[in-house]
Amino acid sequence: MPVRRERVDPVRDQSELGLVHRRWILPDDVQRPILLPQLARLWRGLIDLGCLDPGQEIRLERARPGAAPELLEMPAGASPGALLAGSGAATLVTQVVWVDDGDRRDPYAVEGESDPQGFRDYTLYAIDAAEQLLLPIPPVAHLCGACGAREARELPRFGEGVLLDLTQACGKCGATVVLGRDRGELKNGAVFLLEELACRTAISIELPREPQSEDLPDAQVAQLLREAFGGTDELADDAVPPAE
């Protein structure tokens, strides 16, 4: 199989990886309050259900405004507690697993058969900074709803998404971001309100190819997500480079 991900060494080598499919699951209302303890319970639940490997390390990345980025590796059992320490910061936790590894659970399995076979790269994002949001699929341009200006903004990368600064002003009229007014233009030319693209939390699941099912067939994993996020939306990013 041409796809290989290193599961023990936290250094991830892309040299032998082709393009992959990434599925984003996020709350369907960017204004819904979601607290760090809810996300810690979600991540703990994925460990307890066997989607994640409790015997392998988790990688944590954390970005605080005005501070140097943090990169930590820790036992899986310690990672839900580490999420709780993310007050005022953007935090992600991530682990790569193989669905054919022992009793590993695949939330996209259909009638007990994994779809597709191979790896699953789980990453949970928690944005607790008041003036930041995550854009899972980075737009190529920001369209100001106040004056109509189109700007290509260099937004800071975080994981496989980018961070949106809600205080950033339009270069033409000086208006700051309004989610229900401003729009983002994607690389395929589609244009959406930022409130449809942005989120405070999301989980991405990376697979070798797109699964047959648009929704999670695994009822228990789907329930975990509902308990943490409430209603959810999904974004699909197909034929993209694998996570770094």
JOTA-V19510 format. One record per backbone hydrogen bond with DSSP energy under -0.5 kcal/mol. NH is the residue of the N-H (numbers start at 1). CO is the residue of the C=O. E is the energy in kcal/mol with one decimal. If there is no record, write none. Layout:
# JOTA-V19510
NH;CO;E
NH;CO;E
This chain:
# JOTA-V19510
4;2;-0.5
7;5;-0.6
12;10;-0.5
13;11;-0.6
14;12;-0.6
17;14;-1.8
20;240;-3.1
21;207;-2.5
22;237;-2.7
23;205;-2.6
24;22;-0.5
24;235;-3.3
25;203;-2.6
26;233;-2.4
27;201;-0.7
28;231;-2.1
32;29;-1.6
38;35;-0.8
39;35;-1.4
40;36;-2.5
41;37;-2.0
42;38;-1.8
43;39;-2.5
44;40;-2.4
45;41;-2.5
46;42;-1.9
47;43;-1.6
48;44;-2.8
49;45;-2.4
50;46;-0.6
50;47;-0.9
51;46;-1.6
52;46;-1.7
54;52;-0.7
56;53;-1.4
58;74;-3.2
59;94;-2.3
60;72;-3.1
61;92;-2.4
62;70;-2.2
63;90;-2.9
67;64;-2.4
70;62;-3.0
72;60;-2.8
74;58;-2.3
76;56;-0.9
78;75;-1.5
79;75;-0.7
79;76;-1.2
80;76;-0.5
82;78;-1.6
83;79;-1.6
84;80;-1.0
85;81;-0.5
85;82;-0.9
86;83;-1.7
88;128;-0.5
89;86;-2.0
90;63;-2.7
91;89;-0.5
91;126;-2.9
92;61;-2.6
93;124;-1.8
94;59;-2.1
95;122;-2.1
97;120;-2.6
99;118;-2.5
101;98;-1.5
102;100;-1.1
104;101;-1.4
105;50;-2.1
107;105;-0.6
109;106;-2.0
110;113;-2.7
111;109;-0.5
113;110;-1.6
114;112;-0.5
120;97;-2.5
121;206;-1.9
122;95;-2.5
122;120;-0.7
123;204;-2.2
124;93;-2.4
125;202;-3.2
126;91;-3.0
127;200;-3.2
128;89;-3.0
128;126;-0.7
132;129;-1.6
133;164;-1.5
134;199;-3.1
135;162;-3.0
136;134;-0.6
136;197;-0.7
138;136;-0.7
140;185;-3.0
141;185;-1.2
142;151;-3.8
143;183;-3.0
144;142;-0.7
144;149;-2.7
148;144;-1.7
151;142;-2.8
151;149;-0.5
153;151;-0.9
155;153;-1.1
158;161;-2.6
161;158;-2.1
162;135;-1.7
163;156;-2.4
164;133;-3.3
165;163;-0.6
166;131;-2.5
166;164;-0.7
168;165;-1.4
170;175;-2.3
174;170;-1.4
177;166;-0.8
177;168;-0.5
181;178;-1.8
182;178;-3.1
183;143;-2.4
184;192;-3.0
185;141;-2.5
186;184;-0.6
186;190;-3.0
189;186;-2.2
192;184;-2.2
194;182;-2.4
195;179;-1.7
196;193;-1.8
197;193;-0.6
197;194;-0.9
198;194;-2.7
199;134;-1.8
202;125;-1.3
203;25;-2.4
204;123;-2.8
205;23;-2.5
206;121;-2.1
207;21;-2.9
217;107;-0.6
217;215;-0.5
218;107;-1.5
219;217;-0.8
222;218;-2.3
223;219;-2.1
224;220;-2.0
225;221;-2.0
226;222;-2.1
227;223;-2.5
228;224;-1.6
229;225;-3.3
230;226;-2.2
233;26;-3.0
235;24;-2.2
237;22;-2.8
238;236;-0.5
240;20;-2.5
